[in-house]
Each structure stands twice: as C-alpha cells, then as structure tokens.
C-alpha cells in the first residue's frame, strides 16, 4: 500500500434517492474530512428522478 492508496473507502448505492442523496454525501464527507487518504464512491443504478444531476453538482463542488 502506497501513501496515495485510500485507507478508507465508503460506497453509497443510489437509486431514485434525490431527496436524500445530498444529505447522505454531506454526512459522509464530514466524517471523511477527518480521515487521511479516504474516498467516497456513489454508485447510481440508473436513477430517473434527478439523482444523477445532484451527484454531478456535488462532484463539481467536491472534486477531490
């Protein structure tokens, strides 16, 4: 394991969760900001309720 490898990975599954996905991501990020070398992966399974747009906006806001 190199220093660049994540020490903690959080995976969030998402399907039509436009009402809660942003809160979920913010909650996890607030925990991960205290963790060195962490990553958050959100897996959207073809949502059709606007979840993808929310996730794209969050990815732009938090590019790391």
Secondary structure, DSSP 8 states (H G I E B T S, - for coil): --TTS-SEEEEEEESS-TTTHHHHHHHHHHHHTTSSSEEEEEEE----SSHHHHHHHHHHHT--
